[in-house]
Amino acid sequence: MTFVVAPPDGVRDQHDVCELAGSAEAAQYISAASLYDGQVGRVGLEIEAHCIDLADPCRRPTWSEIGAVIAGIGPLPGAGRITLEPGGAVELSGPPADGPLPAIRAMAADRAVLGAAFADAGLGLLLLGADPLRPLQRINPGPRYAAMERFFAASGTAEAGAAMMTATASVQLNLEAGPAAGWAERVRLAHALGPTMIAMAANSPLLGGRFTGWVSSRQQVWGRLDSARCGPVLGASGLDPATDWARYALKAPVMLVLPDAIAVEDWVPFADWAEGRVLLGGRRPTTADLDYHLTTLFPPVRPRGWLEIRYLDAVPDALWPAVVFTLTTLLDDPRAAAAAEAVAPVADAWDTAARLGLRDQRLHAAAVACVQTALELAPPDLAESMALLADAVDRGRCAADDFADAAVRKGVAPAAVALAQGDS
């Protein structure tokens, strides 16, 4: 990820790798770097898109094919970084920018270059939360992902794990943690906004060639994974996010062990390894093992010094700027404080949001209030995107509804190609 900030002095030295004395030391280590005290304002964006063959959209391009296209792309105008997901989805990660509008402009410029390069190669970048066509298949040859497959199989979530790795795509926001005195309120709001934003941005009605009955099949997939690794971080009170994150991470089972990313096929909470109740790789864990463990946890809001907001489906180019601006504004702009009241009635409606989207009356009411707040604060540059989002929300529709209609009208494959080419 590219939302890189220097940790406060004394938080940790990444080169100081040592064996952990126990779970108490591990908890302190996690808490110290969970959130960094500072001002809000900087925004980092990451957008994933499924790579499809425009001439044969049911074919999955190979790892080398996609890699060759990326290798031919020079430095991007917005300084973004291109990486590949296990199923061949292309992720574009932008550096932190001073506010949502500069981040959106930089990402849009980079996406234009990236899209043109892939189109020249006969490939398209499909902005949907889930792959609507192809069977699950990992093409990334890296040992980390092969080991993850073994872990998911051993834990009884093989299909959901494979779908998560190879068939989902998102828009991710990286936002500053803000002043320490406001962390609890800020983290609670980031979670409370989740269901409303999921309903608003839902864009994955199909997975693997079939309608799932959910407007966000991506969120459905994440919900089928174990909650110890993918559920919300918040504790019962939500008053101390750093402690909540430490508790969450220590209870979560160890997925992989360094240095060779060996899968752990038994359920071993990190706390048990840290206490020496179980020895993995014939030893107790180090701080490097703990750092790596944290990268295998995927809650909807993940503390990494900043806040990674991971619950949005990938949405079309016409809409993601408005979605990004809306969520950032609701969290960062004090003039949008009323959003907390608007989303409170649906703060726990994660599954309802993913199944029904804005067809749920309470979610629809919350979304209308949130978008109207953001619309009043939006800069002129985003007027067109914000108007599209506001109109859709007002009518109780999300991008999933548009793609579903197109898939029924044209067929799934032609609808996917048209979306990848920027057509309606």
C-alpha positions in Angstrom: 0.0 0.0 0.0 1.2 3.5 -0.7 -0.3 5.6 2.1 3.1 5.8 3.8 3.6 8.0 6.8 6.5 8.0 9.1 5.6 6.6 12.6 6.0 8.9 15.5 9.5 8.9 17.1 9.9 5.8 19.3 7.0 3.8 17.9 9.1 1.1 16.4 12.3 0.5 14.5 11.4 -1.7 11.5 15.0 -3.0 11.5 14.9 -4.0 15.2 13.6 -7.6 14.9 13.4 -9.5 18.1 11.6 -12.4 19.7 8.4 -11.5 21.5 8.3 -12.2 25.3 4.6 -12.9 25.3 1.2 -11.7 24.3 1.4 -8.6 26.5 4.4 -7.4 24.6 2.8 -8.2 21.3 -0.3 -6.2 22.4 1.8 -3.2 23.3 3.7 -3.4 20.0 0.4 -3.5 18.0 -1.2 -0.7 19.9 1.8 1.6 19.6 1.6 1.6 15.8 -2.1 1.2 15.2 -2.9 4.9 14.7 -0.7 7.9 14.4 -1.6 11.2 16.1 -2.0 14.0 13.6 -4.3 16.2 11.6 -6.9 14.9 9.1 -6.6 15.9 5.4 -4.4 13.6 3.4 -6.1 11.0 1.2 -4.7 8.0 -0.5 -6.7 6.0 -3.1 -6.4 2.4 -4.4 -8.6 1.1 -7.2 -8.7 -2.5 -8.3 -10.1 -3.6 -11.7 -10.6 -7.1 -13.2 -8.5 -7.6 -16.3 -10.5 -9.1 -19.2 -9.8 -10.0 -22.8 -12.0 -7.7 -24.8 -12.3 -10.2 -27.7 -12.9 -13.2 -25.3 -14.1 -11.9 -22.0 -14.6 -15.4 -20.5 -10.9 -16.0 -20.9 -8.6 -15.0 -18.0 -5.4 -13.3 -19.3 -2.2 -14.9 -18.1 0.1 -13.5 -15.5 2.8 -12.9 -18.1 0.4 -11.3 -20.5 -0.7 -8.7 -17.9 2.8 -8.3 -16.6 4.0 -7.4 -20.1 1.5 -4.6 -20.5 2.5 -3.2 -17.1 6.1 -3.4 -18.0 5.6 -1.2 -21.0 4.0 1.6 -18.9 6.4 4.3 -17.8 6.0 6.6 -14.8 2.4 7.6 -14.3 1.4 11.3 -14.2 -0.1 11.0 -10.8 2.8 8.9 -9.4 0.6 5.9 -8.9 2.0 2.3 -8.5 0.6 -0.7 -10.3 0.4 -4.1 -8.7 -1.4 -7.4 -9.5 -3.8 -9.3 -7.4 -3.8 -13.1 -7.2 -6.5 -13.5 -9.9 -5.0 -10.9 -12.3 -6.9 -7.9 -11.1 -4.9 -4.7 -11.6 -4.5 -2.5 -8.6 -3.6 1.2 -9.0 -2.4 2.8 -5.8 -1.9 6.5 -5.5 0.4 8.4 -3.1 -1.2 10.5 -0.3 -2.6 13.8 -1.5 -3.7 16.9 0.4 -7.4 16.3 0.2 -9.9 14.3 -1.8 -9.9 16.4 -5.0 -6.1 16.2 -5.6 -6.2 12.5 -4.9 -9.1 12.0 -7.3 -7.4 14.1 -10.1 -4.2 12.1 -9.8 -6.0 8.8 -9.8 -8.1 9.7 -12.8 -5.0 10.8 -14.8 -3.3 7.5 -13.9 -6.3 5.4 -14.8 -6.5 7.1 -18.2 -2.9 6.1 -19.0 -3.4 2.6 -17.6 -6.7 2.0 -19.5 -5.2 3.1 -22.8 -2.2 0.8 -22.4 -4.4 -2.2 -21.7 -6.8 -1.3 -24.5 -3.9 -1.2 -26.9 -3.1 -4.8 -25.9 -6.7 -5.8 -26.5 -7.5 -6.0 -22.8 -9.9 -4.1 -20.6 -10.1 -3.1 -17.0 -13.5 -3.9 -15.6 -14.7 -1.9 -12.6 -17.0 -4.3 -10.8 -16.9 -5.5 -7.2 -16.9 -9.1 -8.3 -15.8 -10.9 -11.5 -19.2 -11.5 -13.3 -18.0 -14.2 -15.7 -15.0 -16.4 -15.0 -14.5 -19.3 -12.6 -12.2 -18.8 -9.7 -8.6 -19.2 -10.6 -5.3 -17.9 -9.1 -2.7 -16.9 -11.6 -0.2 -15.1 -9.3 2.6 -17.7 -8.8 3.8 -16.2 -5.5 4.1 -18.6 -2.5 2.1 -16.3 -0.2 -1.1 -16.8 -2.2 -0.5 -20.6 -2.7 -0.2 -20.8 1.1 -3.3 -18.7 1.6 -5.2 -21.2 -0.5 -4.0 -24.0 1.8 -5.0 -22.0 4.9 -8.5 -21.3 3.6 -9.0 -24.9 2.6 -7.9 -26.1 6.1 -10.3 -23.6 7.8 -13.3 -24.7 5.7 -13.5 -21.5 3.7 -11.8 -22.6 0.5 -14.3 -21.3 -1.9 -14.8 -18.0 -0.2 -11.1 -17.5 0.2 -10.5 -18.2 -3.5 -13.3 -15.8 -4.4 -11.8 -13.1 -2.2 -8.4 -13.5 -3.6 -9.2 -13.9 -7.3 -12.7 -12.5 -8.0 -13.2 -9.3 -6.0 -12.2 -5.7 -6.6 -12.6 -2.5 -4.5 -12.1 1.1 -4.2 -10.0 1.6 -1.0 -9.6 4.9 0.9 -6.6 5.6 3.1 -7.3 8.5 5.6 -5.3 10.0 8.4 -6.2 8.7 11.9 -6.5 12.3 13.1 -5.9 13.7 16.6 -5.6 11.0 19.3 -8.4 12.6 21.4 -10.8 11.9 18.5 -9.8 8.4 17.5 -12.6 6.5 19.2 -15.3 8.7 17.6 -13.6 8.7 14.2 -13.2 4.9 14.1 -16.8 4.4 15.2 -18.0 6.7 12.5 -15.8 4.9 9.9 -17.6 1.6 10.8 -21.0 3.2 11.2 -20.8 4.6 7.6 -20.0 1.1 6.3 -23.5 -0.3 5.6 -24.8 3.0 4.0 -21.7 3.3 1.8 -21.9 -0.4 0.8 -25.5 0.1 -0.2 -24.6 3.3 -2.1 -21.6 1.8 -3.9 -22.8 -1.8 -4.4 -21.6 -3.0 -7.8 -21.4 -6.8 -7.9 -24.7 -8.5 -8.7 -23.0 -11.4 -10.4 -20.1 -13.8 -9.5 -18.7 -16.5 -11.8 -21.5 -16.2 -14.4 -24.5 -16.1 -12.1 -26.7 -13.7 -10.3 -26.2 -14.2 -6.5 -29.2 -12.3 -5.3 -26.9 -9.7 -3.6 -26.2 -6.3 -5.0 -22.7 -6.6 -3.4 -21.5 -10.1 -4.0 -18.1 -8.9 -3.0 -19.4 -8.1 0.5 -21.2 -11.5 0.5 -17.8 -13.2 -0.1 -16.1 -11.3 2.7 -18.9 -12.2 5.0 -18.4 -15.9 4.4 -14.8 -15.7 5.6 -14.0 -16.1 9.3 -15.0 -13.0 11.4 -11.8 -13.4 13.4 -9.9 -12.3 10.4 -12.4 -10.3 8.3 -15.0 -9.0 10.8 -15.1 -5.4 12.2 -12.4 -4.5 14.7 -14.5 -2.5 17.1 -14.8 -3.9 20.7 -18.0 -3.7 22.8 -17.4 -0.1 23.8 -15.3 1.2 20.9 -13.6 3.6 23.3 -10.0 2.5 22.7 -9.4 1.6 19.0 -5.7 0.8 19.6 -6.6 -1.8 22.3 -9.4 -3.1 20.2 -7.0 -3.7 17.3 -4.4 -5.4 19.5 -7.1 -7.7 21.0 -8.4 -8.5 17.5 -5.0 -9.3 16.1 -4.0 -11.5 19.0 -7.2 -13.5 18.7 -6.9 -14.0 15.0 -5.4 -17.3 13.8 -2.0 -17.2 12.3 -2.2 -17.8 8.5 1.4 -18.0 7.3 4.8 -18.3 8.9 8.0 -16.7 7.7 10.4 -16.9 6.0 8.8 -19.1 3.3 5.1 -18.2 3.9 4.2 -21.7 5.1 0.5 -22.1 5.7 -0.7 -22.9 9.2 -3.4 -25.5 8.8 -4.5 -25.6 12.5 -6.3 -22.8 14.3 -3.6 -21.1 16.2 -4.4 -17.6 17.6 -1.4 -15.3 17.5 -1.6 -15.0 21.3 -1.0 -18.8 21.7 2.1 -18.5 19.6 3.3 -15.5 21.4 2.8 -17.2 24.8 4.7 -20.3 23.6 1.6 -22.6 23.9 2.2 -23.5 20.3 5.5 -23.3 18.4 5.2 -22.6 14.7 8.3 -23.3 12.6 9.8 -24.7 15.8 10.1 -21.3 17.4 8.3 -18.4 19.1 7.3 -15.4 17.0 9.4 -12.3 16.4 8.2 -8.7 15.7 8.7 -9.5 12.0 6.3 -12.3 12.3 3.8 -10.0 14.0 4.2 -7.4 11.3 3.5 -10.1 8.7 0.5 -11.4 10.6 -1.1 -8.0 10.6 -0.9 -8.0 6.8 -3.1 -11.1 6.7 -6.0 -9.5 8.6 -8.7 -7.9 6.5 -11.3 -6.1 8.6 -13.5 -3.5 6.8 -11.6 -0.7 8.6 -8.0 -1.6 9.2 -5.7 0.6 11.4 -2.2 0.9 9.8 -1.1 4.1 11.4 -3.9 5.6 9.2 -7.3 4.1 8.5 -7.7 1.8 5.6 -11.3 1.7 4.5 -11.9 -1.5 2.6 -15.6 -2.0 2.3 -16.4 -0.3 -1.1 -17.0 -2.2 -4.3 -15.1 -1.0 -7.4 -17.5 1.3 -9.2 -17.3 2.8 -12.8 -15.1 5.8 -13.6 -18.1 8.1 -13.7 -19.0 7.3 -10.1 -16.0 6.5 -8.1 -14.9 10.2 -7.7 -18.3 11.0 -6.1 -18.1 7.9 -3.9 -14.6 8.8 -2.7 -15.5 12.5 -2.1 -18.7 11.5 -0.2 -17.0 9.1 2.2 -14.0 11.3 2.7 -16.2 14.4 3.4 -18.4 12.5 5.9 -15.3 11.5 7.8 -13.0 14.5 7.4 -15.1 17.6 7.1 -16.6 18.9 10.4 -19.4 20.5 8.4 -20.6 16.9 7.7 -21.0 16.0 11.4 -24.7 15.3 11.0 -23.8 12.2 9.0 -23.3 10.3 12.2 -26.9 10.8 13.2 -28.1 9.9 9.7 -26.4 6.5 9.6 -26.9 5.5 13.3 -30.1 3.5 12.6 -28.3 1.3 10.1 -24.8 1.2 11.6 -24.9 -2.6 12.0 -26.8 -3.5 8.8 -23.8 -4.9 6.9 -25.6 -7.9 5.4 -28.8 -6.0 4.6 -26.8 -3.4 2.7 -25.0 -6.0 0.7 -28.1 -8.0 -0.1 -30.7 -5.3 -0.7 -28.7 -2.1 -1.2 -30.9 1.0 -1.3 -34.0 -1.0 -1.6 -33.9 -1.1 2.1 -35.9 2.0 3.3 -33.6 2.8 6.2 -30.5 2.5 4.2 -32.0 4.6 1.4 -32.9 7.4 3.9 -29.4 7.4 5.3 -27.8 7.4 1.9 -30.0 10.4 0.7 -28.9 12.4 3.8 -25.2 11.5 3.3 -25.1 12.3 -0.4 -27.0 15.6 0.1 -24.5 16.7 2.7 -21.5 15.8 0.4 -23.2 17.4 -2.6 -23.5 20.8 -0.8 -19.7 20.7 0.0 -18.5 19.3 -3.4 -16.2 21.4 -5.6 -17.3 22.3 -9.1 -14.8 19.8 -10.6 -16.9 17.0 -9.2 -20.3 18.4 -10.1 -21.0 15.8 -12.8 -20.0 12.8 -10.8 -21.8 14.0 -7.7 -24.9 14.7 -9.7 -24.9 11.1 -11.1 -24.5 9.7 -7.6 -27.1 11.9 -6.1 -29.6 11.0 -8.8 -29.0 7.3 -8.5 -29.3 7.5 -4.7 -32.5 9.5 -4.9 -34.0 6.9 -7.2 -32.9 4.1 -4.8 -30.5 2.6 -7.4 -26.8 1.6 -7.3 -24.3 0.7 -9.9 -25.2 -3.0 -9.4 -28.7 -2.3 -10.7 -27.3 -0.7 -13.9 -25.0 -3.6 -14.6 -27.7 -6.2 -13.8 -30.0 -4.4 -16.3 -27.3 -4.4 -19.0 -26.4 -8.0 -18.4 -30.1 -9.1 -18.8 -30.5 -6.9 -21.9 -27.2 -7.7 -23.7 -25.8 -10.8 -22.0 -23.2 -10.8 -19.3 -20.2 -11.0 -21.5 -21.2 -8.1 -23.8 -22.2 -6.0 -20.8 -18.8 -6.6 -19.2 -17.0 -5.6 -22.4 -19.1 -2.5 -22.8 -18.4 -1.5 -19.2 -14.6 -2.1 -19.6 -14.7 0.1 -22.6 -16.5 2.9 -20.8 -19.9 2.4 -22.6 -23.3 2.2 -20.9 
